[in-house]
Amino acid sequence: MTQQGSSSAYKPLVLVDGSSYLFRAYHAPPHLTNSRGEATGAIYGVVNMLKSLVKQYSPERMIVIFDAKGPTFRNEMYSEYKANRPPMPDDLRTQIEPLHNIIRAMGLPLVAIEGVEADDVIGTIAHEQSLKGNDVLISTGDKDMAQLVNDHVTLINTMTNTIMDPEGVVNKFGIGPELIIDYLALMGDKVDNIPGVPGVGEKTAVSLIQGLGSIKSIYENLDKVADLGFRGSKSMAAKLEEHKEQLELSYELATIKLDVDHQISDQDMVLAAPNNEALAELFKECEFKRWLKEILSKTDGTTESVASTSSPAAESKDEQIESVSIDKSKYVTVLDEATWQEQLANIKSSGLIAFDTETTSLDYMEAQLVGFSVAYKKDEDIHAFYVPVGHDYPGAPEQLTLEQVKPGLAELLTDKNIGKVGQNLKYDINVLAKYDLSIDGIVGDTMLQSYIFNSTSTRHDMDSLALKYLGHKCVSFEEIAGKGAKQLTFNQIELEQASAYAAEDADITLRLYDYFSDQLRKEPALNQLFNEIELPLMPVLSQVEQNGVLINADHLHELSAEFEGKLQELERKAHEVAGEVFNLGSPKQLQEILFNKLELPVIKKTPKGAPSTAEDVLQELAHKYELPKLIIEFRGLSKLKSTYTDKLPTMIKSATGRVHTSYHQAVAATGRLSSTDPNLQNIPIRNENGRRIRQAFIAPEGRKIVAIDYSQIELRIMAHLSGDKSLLDAFAHNLDIHKTTASEVFATPFDEVTTEQRRAAKAVNFGLIYGMSAFGLANQLDIARGQAQEYIDKYFERFPGVLKYMETTRLNAEENGYVETLFGRRLYLPDIKARNVPRRKAAERAAINAPMQGTAADIIKRAMLKVSDWINENEADNVTMIMQVHDELVFEIVESELERILPTLVELMESAASLDVPLTAEADQGDNWDQAH
């Protein structure tokens, strides 16, 4: 912002684009509802952003401006203005009145003027204040507002906390604020349906303006447009000439009014004292428990500050999170042996430390150690220090070497009497392993503790957790290292900044550990889940990651070449069916071909009202039409090629000759592991191309690949949880469950069930687990919806225990707000009472599926722990666990030991849980992963 206070008679006037806030809050998770199922997420989001803004700027004057109901002067000017926008969702419309009431009760002036948009009111007030020499801060995410920026008017995007002054506008758009209207008019706006000039996008608009100036100047110099050299410049003059009238209209539509008759005096802009009595009633209605508690606790007559912010977790848990006070003066940079020994002595008396490494890469196989930080408690205060060992920027101070600190570090890390905590410690374990360092005495990991506490409430990275649970904003890596291609690696960061950043990481981790330990102690089942499954699994996953998997790169290169030929053939066929050449990867072009040219039925629309070309839509259309079928095949093969056959050979690490994935424990809400770089979970097994990719995962000489997976584990869990007698009997007698279901549903003797009946029954079995409707089942089996409903009705008639389980689970989910797995893992369902039907139905489906999928995830994790313990104790040289994929564990086993070892591994996996039905694991082996199925 410009020099506030030097040119302004007041603190900056803050103008808030309330409509922008409203829509952004509505679309951002979590989608909160109260106990009556009324949506409150947008209200919560807007109020929280307003509180945060007030806290940050402490304004004396502020106005929150909303669009008024009904058309504006732009609709009179151009009837198609904003015609493409879908109507406001009902569950957003119902939140507007209570939101306005809360804002007024907070003491914040609120304005909405009929016939004009919020932008115009903001523009007018900002212009008037600017002429008076007063500074204005506009809080918005709308790029159109950049036209208002000047020496007195600045924008802030509260979602990204970025400020835009005149220089910032130039940096972002390549042109000054005075030319933004020209820029917007040339481009047009599809969202607002401003026509612009066909063929002019951001780059072309900037090129025209940078080259020739304003629209007026461009038309005065049309003969010079071709010389500007941008793509399409040769024909652009003719386009501009042809669409001159349309461009003039676009300019008017894009121009924010500066002369709205608003009747708002300077006194009307001053914040009033909050009406706590009204706020208490409104917060009670919305069930914002923490804010309500804060107001009710004001017993001394003082007024509550509107700047008090909170988080959805605090609301849902009915807790008050106070911002922690961080004393960075206790941070130390260790640069000599004496200081290092002093810190080691301090640690030994503390009994608990937070530990964190700083490295050159997020890839644990490539990362080099640059330093490490430690936090510990002394006299109830938290102290932290950073030990740099690899900063090598020009002028870097002399540091201790890793060789100098390694003996003390190794002793510290392996001392089981000193508890170790970290944030995503698995990464640190992998990095340290390259230096022959290991960690013993691990008692906590804040990422995993947060995930167990509530897997859906937030991301589980340290910065998010610190802000949410400690009220502390950490220094981000981008703040000290920069962004993009010029971002520094940690070894290039000056020591003063690096040390404060690293020490803060350890400090915050220790505080988060204390917080989550207290929370989990209140929930014994969750605490047990953390201590008995998630925490001990972390080093097991680390070992699997370090083991890696052997890849046949030549086989993948051959597949890539073959897939490329198939893709070209699919593209040729698609062009032939479409009757023209088009880009198969372009949703817009595909939309035009499918729904305008070929006039296929529109199954679903995008949020902006356009016909959707999403995968599920194409799948449905593919039952009857050839082009969607070709597109699906093209997309699938293209993804396999780019993700696996092209990429996997480039991911082979020179140090091991293997590919090393990363397994994530704190991503999938249900507890399932996921993997990235590469993602080993998504290689298809049911189509030929996927199986051929699996053939590239090979065993080293003298060993075999062994895959052991659970048989129909989620159906077995369904039988256990539902207690349905027919299901329990079928599994107890080791019957084909799909054939059993077909026999029941189709009233056919077991031995006479046809292949088609079994296929239909299998779709019903798995469909119900995932909450599939009759409509979805009809699509999958290509039958009438009525017939699909008949199958489902017959299923529930024959398996009443399943129906009772589903109904009970829905009711419990609605009452508690969450469901649990057999081992106590929780999945919170904020939309379970939503009035928005699609959201509520999705939450209900999740409520039914999560206990089964989550229990299956818990069981495979328990199996990994049992197998890992057995390998370490008995067969370390003969068996290597190399992958975990859904319900399957994959091993490399010495070929001569297969017959002896396989039965034990199967037995260990089958004993991972005790259910009311047998838990069955099936093993196979081969020279590659495909053969092992």
KEDREN-571983 format. One line per 10 residues: their letters; for each residue x, y, z of C-alpha. Coordinates in steps of 0.05 Angstrom, whole numbers. Example, Ala and Ser with C-alpha at 12.3 -4.5 7.8 and 13.67 -1.06 7.14 Angstrom:
as> 246:-90:156 | 273:-21:143;
END
This chain:
mtqqgsssay> 0:0:0 | 21:72:-9 | 49:109:51 | -11:105:97 | -15:160:148 | 30:208:109 | -22:225:56 | -87:206:90 | -128:241:144 | -151:174:170;
kplvlvdgss> -130:102:174 | -147:69:107 | -220:60:93 | -232:-15:82 | -282:-33:29 | -301:-106:27 | -330:-139:-35 | -381:-179:4 | -408:-216:-57 | -339:-240:-76;
ylfrayhapp> -329:-264:-4 | -396:-299:-5 | -384:-341:-67 | -313:-359:-48 | -335:-381:21 | -392:-422:-7 | -347:-462:-53 | -292:-472:-2 | -293:-531:46 | -315:-549:98;
hltnsrgeat> -389:-545:77 | -418:-535:147 | -490:-547:168 | -525:-539:235 | -564:-595:270 | -626:-577:229 | -589:-590:164 | -587:-516:146 | -524:-495:108 | -479:-448:147;
gaiygvvnml> -411:-456:113 | -415:-392:72 | -436:-352:133 | -379:-381:173 | -328:-368:118 | -348:-296:106 | -352:-278:180 | -285:-311:194 | -252:-272:136 | -283:-207:161;
kslvkqyspe> -257:-220:231 | -188:-235:204 | -189:-171:162 | -208:-129:222 | -156:-162:265 | -102:-149:213 | -118:-75:198 | -158:-50:258 | -196:-1:214 | -235:58:240;
rmivifdakg> -279:59:178 | -302:-1:138 | -361:-20:93 | -382:-89:70 | -416:-83:2 | -461:-135:-30 | -497:-140:-96 | -571:-123:-89 | -626:-167:-116 | -651:-157:-187;
ptfrnemyse> -622:-132:-253 | -572:-75:-260 | -562:-20:-311 | -515:-68:-348 | -573:-115:-362 | -611:-57:-393 | -549:-40:-434 | -539:-113:-456 | -593:-165:-443 | -544:-223:-447;
ykanrppmpd> -500:-195:-391 | -486:-251:-341 | -537:-295:-378 | -490:-355:-374 | -489:-355:-299 | -530:-410:-266 | -581:-389:-214 | -557:-381:-142 | -560:-448:-106 | -616:-453:-55;
dlrtqieplh> -569:-471:2 | -530:-407:-12 | -591:-362:-19 | -616:-383:50 | -551:-360:82 | -553:-288:57 | -603:-259:106 | -571:-289:169 | -502:-268:143 | -525:-196:134;
niiramglpl> -555:-197:204 | -490:-222:234 | -448:-170:197 | -493:-113:222 | -492:-142:293 | -416:-142:289 | -420:-66:282 | -397:-67:209 | -433:-20:160 | -467:-60:105;
vaiegveadd> -490:-32:38 | -528:-60:-22 | -557:-12:-74 | -608:-33:-125 | -593:-25:-199 | -517:-27:-192 | -467:-80:-172 | -424:-82:-111 | -364:-64:-156 | -397:2:-175;
vigtiaheqs> -411:22:-103 | -340:4:-84 | -312:42:-144 | -352:104:-129 | -333:107:-55 | -260:92:-70 | -259:146:-123 | -290:198:-77 | -243:182:-20 | -183:183:-67;
lkgndvlist> -201:253:-90 | -202:274:-17 | -131:247:-8 | -155:189:36 | -127:119:28 | -172:61:12 | -161:-14:18 | -208:-57:-24 | -213:-129:-3 | -233:-172:-63;
gdkdmaqlvn> -213:-229:-108 | -242:-195:-170 | -190:-177:-223 | -236:-124:-252 | -223:-81:-190 | -151:-70:-214 | -178:-12:-255 | -191:26:-190 | -120:22:-164 | -81:88:-157;
dhvtlintmt> -34:121:-108 | -90:121:-56 | -128:57:-74 | -99:-12:-61 | -128:-82:-68 | -118:-141:-21 | -137:-212:-38 | -153:-241:30 | -150:-313:5 | -77:-306:-15;
ntimdpegvv> -60:-245:29 | -30:-210:-32 | -30:-135:-39 | -36:-99:-105 | -15:-26:-113 | -1:7:-181 | 65:-28:-188 | 32:-94:-169 | -19:-85:-225 | 37:-77:-275;
nkfgigpeli> 73:-137:-247 | 10:-180:-252 | -21:-157:-317 | 37:-125:-354 | -1:-59:-359 | -20:-3:-312 | -87:7:-277 | -108:61:-326 | -110:9:-383 | -145:-48:-346;
idylalmgdk> -213:-31:-375 | -183:-34:-445 | -153:-101:-427 | -218:-129:-400 | -258:-103:-459 | -211:-134:-511 | -212:-203:-476 | -285:-204:-457 | -309:-246:-399 | -344:-313:-408;
vdnipgvpgv> -368:-314:-336 | -403:-246:-343 | -417:-258:-417 | -380:-195:-439 | -367:-208:-514 | -299:-177:-525 | -264:-190:-591 | -263:-262:-617 | -194:-292:-615 | -166:-243:-564;
gektavsliq> -142:-275:-499 | -98:-248:-444 | -32:-251:-483 | -62:-218:-545 | -96:-164:-505 | -30:-148:-468 | 9:-148:-534 | -40:-99:-566 | -39:-52:-507 | 35:-55:-494;
glgsiksiye> 48:-43:-568 | -3:11:-584 | -36:35:-519 | -110:44:-506 | -166:18:-550 | -173:88:-579 | -99:89:-596 | -103:18:-625 | -158:40:-673 | -118:101:-693;
nldkvadlgf> -61:54:-711 | -94:-8:-740 | -42:-9:-796 | 11:-24:-743 | -23:-83:-710 | 6:-134:-759 | 77:-111:-741 | 68:-128:-667 | 88:-200:-682 | 42:-237:-634;
rgsksmaakl> 6:-300:-657 | -51:-279:-703 | -27:-208:-710 | -33:-209:-786 | -108:-218:-785 | -123:-180:-720 | -134:-111:-751 | -191:-139:-793 | -222:-172:-731 | -218:-107:-692;
eehkeqlels> -250:-69:-749 | -306:-121:-755 | -321:-122:-681 | -312:-48:-664 | -384:-38:-641 | -381:-101:-599 | -316:-77:-567 | -346:-9:-550 | -403:-45:-514 | -353:-90:-478;
yelatikldv> -315:-28:-455 | -378:1:-424 | -397:-65:-391 | -327:-73:-361 | -323:-2:-335 | -338:4:-260 | -382:64:-246 | -352:121:-205 | -416:162:-196 | -466:118:-159;
dhqisdqdmv> -515:158:-116 | -502:123:-50 | -519:175:4 | -465:146:50 | -431:197:94 | -363:190:126 | -397:179:193 | -437:121:163 | -371:86:149 | -348:84:222;
laapnneala> -350:17:258 | -400:11:314 | -395:-29:378 | -417:-101:368 | -488:-119:390 | -468:-179:433 | -540:-198:451 | -559:-202:377 | -495:-238:359 | -507:-290:413;
elfkecefkr> -575:-306:384 | -548:-309:313 | -488:-352:331 | -535:-398:371 | -580:-405:310 | -520:-423:266 | -489:-466:321 | -422:-429:319 | -405:-455:388 | -338:-423:400;
wlkeilsktd> -360:-354:379 | -422:-362:421 | -380:-383:481 | -335:-322:473 | -395:-275:475 | -429:-309:533 | -364:-306:573 | -366:-230:571 | -395:-221:640 | -360:-157:657;
gttesvasts> -398:-114:608 | -340:-106:560 | -353:-113:486 | -325:-170:445 | -275:-153:391 | -300:-171:322 | -230:-192:306 | -234:-258:343 | -227:-313:291 | -235:-388:296;
spaaeskdeq> -234:-453:256 | -287:-505:238 | -251:-555:282 | -259:-509:341 | -334:-502:325 | -344:-577:318 | -304:-595:380 | -333:-538:422 | -263:-518:442 | -229:-451:448;
iesvsidksk> -161:-448:414 | -117:-392:440 | -61:-364:398 | 7:-387:425 | 62:-338:440 | 127:-356:406 | 192:-330:436 | 243:-335:381 | 297:-304:424 | 309:-374:452;
yvtvldeatw> 329:-400:383 | 402:-416:376 | 446:-428:314 | 499:-480:329 | 564:-463:293 | 617:-491:339 | 633:-554:379 | 624:-522:447 | 553:-498:431 | 536:-566:401;
qeqlanikss> 558:-602:464 | 520:-552:508 | 456:-565:469 | 466:-641:473 | 471:-634:548 | 407:-594:551 | 371:-646:510 | 392:-705:553 | 358:-674:613 | 293:-658:575;
gliafdtett> 269:-729:559 | 230:-707:497 | 250:-671:433 | 220:-650:367 | 267:-665:309 | 267:-640:237 | 315:-643:178 | 327:-589:126 | 347:-615:58 | 356:-598:-15;
sldymeaqlv> 296:-635:-43 | 227:-662:-26 | 247:-727:-60 | 277:-768:-4 | 320:-807:-52 | 352:-744:-80 | 353:-701:-18 | 419:-680:13 | 422:-661:87 | 433:-586:97;
gfsvaykkde> 420:-583:171 | 373:-605:227 | 334:-571:282 | 314:-594:352 | 265:-566:402 | 261:-585:475 | 231:-560:541 | 272:-529:596 | 238:-500:657 | 171:-504:620;
dihafyvpvg> 197:-460:564 | 209:-486:494 | 279:-477:467 | 301:-493:396 | 366:-495:358 | 389:-506:286 | 453:-542:266 | 473:-524:195 | 521:-572:160 | 513:-556:87;
hdypgapeql> 497:-483:70 | 543:-467:12 | 521:-400:-15 | 576:-348:-28 | 598:-317:38 | 565:-371:81 | 596:-373:151 | 638:-432:172 | 595:-489:198 | 605:-555:233;
tleqvkpgla> 610:-614:185 | 564:-674:187 | 624:-716:207 | 636:-672:267 | 565:-675:293 | 548:-746:271 | 572:-783:334 | 531:-739:380 | 472:-739:333 | 473:-815:326;
elltdknigk> 475:-823:401 | 418:-774:410 | 373:-805:356 | 383:-877:381 | 374:-860:455 | 307:-892:472 | 304:-854:537 | 294:-790:497 | 226:-790:462 | 226:-764:390;
vgqnlkydin> 169:-728:356 | 165:-698:287 | 120:-675:231 | 120:-727:175 | 180:-763:207 | 179:-816:153 | 213:-767:106 | 267:-752:158 | 278:-827:170 | 288:-838:96;
vlakydlsid> 338:-780:89 | 378:-801:150 | 382:-873:126 | 427:-850:69 | 477:-826:122 | 471:-890:163 | 431:-854:217 | 367:-882:248 | 316:-858:298 | 294:-898:359;
givgdtmlqs> 244:-878:413 | 193:-846:366 | 132:-827:408 | 94:-780:362 | 83:-752:293 | 39:-690:290 | 17:-703:219 | -9:-771:238 | -39:-747:304 | -78:-693:268;
yifnststrh> -101:-744:216 | -126:-792:270 | -158:-734:309 | -199:-713:248 | -179:-735:179 | -226:-688:142 | -223:-621:178 | -158:-594:148 | -95:-610:110 | -44:-641:157;
dmdslalkyl> 18:-601:138 | 52:-563:194 | 34:-493:170 | -41:-511:166 | -40:-545:234 | -4:-487:268 | -54:-437:241 | -114:-480:258 | -96:-508:326 | -45:-459:354;
ghkcvsfeei> -68:-394:321 | 3:-384:295 | 24:-367:224 | 90:-400:209 | 142:-369:163 | 129:-404:97 | 184:-435:55 | 167:-388:-2 | 178:-328:43 | 251:-346:52;
agkgakqltf> 265:-383:-13 | 222:-348:-66 | 177:-381:-117 | 178:-416:-184 | 240:-430:-225 | 282:-381:-184 | 265:-414:-117 | 326:-427:-76 | 342:-495:-46 | 354:-495:29;
nqieleqasa> 430:-497:23 | 427:-430:-14 | 387:-393:39 | 424:-345:84 | 437:-375:152 | 400:-322:193 | 335:-335:156 | 346:-410:150 | 360:-419:224 | 298:-381:248;
yaaedaditl> 255:-420:198 | 283:-488:218 | 281:-475:293 | 208:-451:286 | 191:-517:252 | 217:-557:311 | 186:-509:362 | 117:-513:330 | 121:-588:322 | 133:-596:397;
rlydyfsdql> 74:-551:413 | 29:-589:364 | 51:-655:395 | 29:-629:464 | -38:-606:436 | -55:-670:399 | -30:-715:455 | -79:-681:502 | -136:-688:451 | -123:-761:436;
rkepalnqlf> -118:-779:510 | -191:-757:515 | -208:-808:460 | -179:-875:481 | -200:-912:417 | -166:-859:373 | -105:-858:418 | -99:-934:412 | -107:-930:337 | -50:-880:333;
neielplmpv> -3:-918:380 | -17:-988:355 | -26:-978:281 | -7:-911:250 | 56:-894:289 | 89:-963:286 | 69:-968:212 | 110:-906:194 | 179:-939:198 | 152:-1001:162;
lsqveqngvl> 129:-957:104 | 196:-922:105 | 231:-989:95 | 184:-1008:38 | 198:-942:5 | 273:-951:12 | 268:-1022:-15 | 238:-997:-80 | 217:-1041:-139 | 257:-1065:-199;
inadhlhels> 232:-1040:-266 | 244:-1066:-337 | 254:-1000:-373 | 262:-1033:-442 | 193:-1065:-436 | 162:-998:-419 | 197:-963:-478 | 167:-1015:-525 | 98:-1005:-494 | 104:-929:-502;
aefegklqel> 118:-937:-577 | 60:-986:-585 | 12:-941:-545 | 31:-881:-587 | 10:-919:-650 | -56:-940:-617 | -70:-868:-596 | -59:-843:-667 | -107:-896:-693 | -160:-878:-640;
erkahevage> -152:-804:-657 | -162:-820:-731 | -225:-860:-717 | -252:-804:-672 | -241:-752:-726 | -276:-798:-776 | -337:-807:-731 | -339:-733:-715 | -333:-714:-788 | -277:-665:-774;
vfnlgspkql> -209:-657:-741 | -210:-634:-669 | -167:-637:-606 | -189:-698:-566 | -158:-668:-504 | -199:-604:-508 | -264:-606:-467 | -289:-545:-503 | -279:-574:-573 | -307:-641:-550;
qeilfnklel> -367:-605:-521 | -379:-571:-588 | -375:-637:-627 | -416:-680:-580 | -473:-633:-562 | -478:-582:-618 | -456:-620:-680 | -476:-692:-663 | -533:-669:-616 | -521:-723:-564;
pvikktpkga> -564:-717:-502 | -538:-671:-447 | -530:-715:-385 | -501:-664:-336 | -479:-591:-336 | -418:-556:-308 | -426:-504:-252 | -425:-451:-307 | -483:-485:-344 | -445:-516:-402;
pstaedvlqe> -455:-590:-421 | -406:-633:-382 | -355:-678:-416 | -333:-710:-350 | -314:-784:-347 | -381:-808:-317 | -419:-771:-372 | -378:-802:-427 | -385:-870:-394 | -460:-864:-397;
lahkyelpkl> -461:-839:-469 | -412:-894:-490 | -467:-946:-480 | -502:-920:-543 | -453:-875:-581 | -386:-891:-613 | -349:-825:-604 | -354:-822:-528 | -330:-894:-526 | -269:-876:-569;
iiefrglskl> -255:-815:-525 | -256:-857:-461 | -208:-907:-493 | -163:-851:-517 | -162:-817:-449 | -147:-882:-412 | -91:-903:-458 | -62:-832:-459 | -60:-831:-383 | -26:-899:-379;
kstytdklpt> 26:-876:-429 | 42:-809:-396 | 38:-833:-324 | 72:-901:-331 | 104:-924:-395 | 136:-855:-410 | 150:-834:-338 | 170:-896:-299 | 237:-906:-335 | 256:-834:-318;
miksatgrvh> 242:-848:-244 | 294:-904:-237 | 345:-879:-185 | 417:-888:-206 | 438:-904:-134 | 393:-966:-131 | 370:-981:-202 | 300:-982:-174 | 237:-939:-171 | 218:-913:-102;
tsyhqavaat> 147:-889:-89 | 123:-848:-29 | 66:-876:13 | 20:-827:48 | -16:-843:112 | -52:-776:121 | -87:-765:55 | -147:-812:43 | -201:-796:94 | -219:-869:103;
grlsstdpnl> -150:-891:126 | -127:-922:61 | -55:-910:41 | -41:-872:-23 | 23:-868:-63 | 56:-816:-107 | 117:-808:-151 | 98:-857:-179 | 27:-874:-159 | 27:-950:-155;
qnipirneng> -46:-954:-133 | -77:-937:-201 | -46:-986:-249 | -106:-1025:-276 | -109:-1100:-267 | -174:-1113:-304 | -151:-1090:-373 | -96:-1116:-418 | -56:-1052:-422 | -53:-1046:-346;
rrirqafiap> -30:-1118:-339 | 24:-1107:-391 | 50:-1048:-350 | 52:-1093:-289 | 97:-1140:-329 | 151:-1086:-323 | 153:-1096:-247 | 203:-1152:-244 | 240:-1196:-195 | 316:-1195:-189;
egrkivaidy> 354:-1258:-207 | 343:-1315:-159 | 278:-1286:-132 | 204:-1286:-149 | 151:-1232:-144 | 97:-1255:-96 | 30:-1220:-89 | -17:-1236:-31 | -84:-1203:-29 | -147:-1209:13;
sqielrimah> -206:-1242:-20 | -269:-1199:-22 | -248:-1165:42 | -300:-1109:42 | -357:-1158:31 | -331:-1200:89 | -329:-1137:132 | -400:-1121:110 | -421:-1191:133 | -386:-1180:200;
lsgdksllda> -414:-1110:212 | -485:-1126:189 | -489:-1195:221 | -533:-1217:164 | -544:-1293:172 | -544:-1309:97 | -479:-1272:85 | -446:-1302:146 | -466:-1372:125 | -441:-1362:54;
fahnldihkt> -372:-1340:77 | -369:-1393:132 | -380:-1448:80 | -331:-1415:32 | -384:-1406:-22 | -377:-1361:-82 | -409:-1298:-52 | -430:-1269:-119 | -461:-1335:-140 | -495:-1339:-72;
tasevfatpf> -523:-1269:-81 | -547:-1286:-152 | -581:-1349:-126 | -618:-1308:-73 | -636:-1248:-116 | -657:-1287:-178 | -689:-1345:-139 | -645:-1394:-177 | -613:-1457:-149 | -540:-1444:-133;
devtteqrra> -514:-1494:-184 | -558:-1464:-239 | -535:-1392:-233 | -513:-1365:-300 | -451:-1324:-315 | -495:-1264:-330 | -533:-1271:-265 | -468:-1276:-226 | -442:-1213:-261 | -505:-1175:-242;
akavnfgliy> -501:-1200:-170 | -428:-1178:-166 | -448:-1108:-189 | -503:-1107:-136 | -455:-1132:-81 | -401:-1080:-94 | -450:-1026:-115 | -486:-1027:-49 | -420:-1022:-11 | -406:-957:-49;
gmsafglanq> -477:-931:-42 | -496:-942:-115 | -567:-922:-133 | -614:-959:-180 | -595:-907:-233 | -521:-924:-226 | -533:-999:-226 | -577:-993:-288 | -521:-957:-324 | -469:-1008:-303;
ldiargqaqe> -510:-1068:-324 | -542:-1032:-383 | -612:-1049:-359 | -675:-1009:-345 | -676:-969:-280 | -738:-1006:-257 | -704:-1072:-266 | -643:-1048:-227 | -688:-1025:-170 | -720:-1093:-170;
yidkyferfp> -651:-1126:-162 | -636:-1080:-103 | -704:-1093:-70 | -695:-1168:-77 | -625:-1163:-48 | -650:-1128:14 | -708:-1176:20 | -659:-1235:19 | -606:-1200:62 | -646:-1160:113;
gvlkymettr> -587:-1153:159 | -551:-1111:107 | -610:-1064:100 | -615:-1057:176 | -541:-1042:180 | -545:-988:127 | -605:-955:160 | -573:-957:229 | -508:-930:202 | -543:-871:169;
lnaeengyve> -580:-855:234 | -517:-860:276 | -479:-817:227 | -533:-764:230 | -534:-765:306 | -458:-766:317 | -432:-730:255 | -384:-787:242 | -378:-862:230 | -325:-910:257;
tlfgrrlylp> -286:-970:232 | -281:-1035:271 | -217:-1008:303 | -245:-940:323 | -221:-897:264 | -270:-839:252 | -293:-806:189 | -328:-740:203 | -386:-724:156 | -401:-649:158;
dikarnvprr> -454:-655:102 | -494:-711:135 | -550:-661:152 | -542:-615:93 | -606:-589:60 | -569:-593:-6 | -593:-661:-29 | -532:-682:-70 | -485:-665:-13 | -527:-701:38;
kaaeraaina> -534:-763:-6 | -458:-764:-18 | -448:-761:58 | -497:-818:68 | -460:-860:16 | -394:-845:51 | -426:-863:118 | -443:-933:92 | -378:-945:55 | -327:-914:103;
pmqgtaadii> -333:-966:159 | -319:-1022:108 | -265:-987:68 | -234:-959:131 | -235:-1026:167 | -203:-1058:106 | -149:-1004:109 | -137:-1018:182 | -131:-1093:170 | -79:-1087:114;
kramlkvsdw> -39:-1040:159 | -43:-1090:216 | -20:-1143:167 | 40:-1101:146 | 60:-1094:219 | 55:-1169:232 | 92:-1187:168 | 146:-1135:180 | 159:-1160:251 | 164:-1232:226;
ineneadnvt> 211:-1213:169 | 257:-1174:216 | 258:-1229:267 | 265:-1289:220 | 275:-1278:146 | 308:-1212:134 | 353:-1239:78 | 299:-1281:43 | 238:-1235:40 | 232:-1162:20;
mimqvhdelv> 165:-1125:22 | 165:-1079:-38 | 94:-1053:-48 | 26:-1043:-16 | -31:-1035:-65 | -102:-1031:-36 | -115:-1100:-5 | -50:-1130:-31 | 21:-1137:-6 | 77:-1151:-57;
feiveseler> 143:-1184:-40 | 208:-1207:-70 | 225:-1276:-42 | 285:-1321:-54 | 259:-1373:-102 | 287:-1433:-64 | 250:-1410:-1 | 182:-1399:-32 | 150:-1464:-12 | 170:-1454:61;
ilptlvelme> 156:-1380:68 | 90:-1370:30 | 44:-1407:78 | 71:-1366:136 | 59:-1300:101 | -12:-1320:83 | -25:-1341:155 | 2:-1276:182 | -43:-1235:136 | -104:-1278:153;
saasldvplt> -92:-1268:227 | -89:-1192:222 | -161:-1186:248 | -214:-1230:279 | -281:-1226:243 | -345:-1267:246 | -326:-1295:178 | -259:-1324:155 | -208:-1272:131 | -179:-1304:69;
aeadqgdnwd> -114:-1285:34 | -93:-1313:-33 | -21:-1316:-58 | 11:-1325:-126 | 81:-1316:-154 | 119:-1303:-218 | 177:-1268:-252 | 137:-1203:-254 | 78:-1171:-219 | 28:-1191:-273;
qah> 47:-1265:-267 | 37:-1260:-192 | -39:-1254:-201;
END
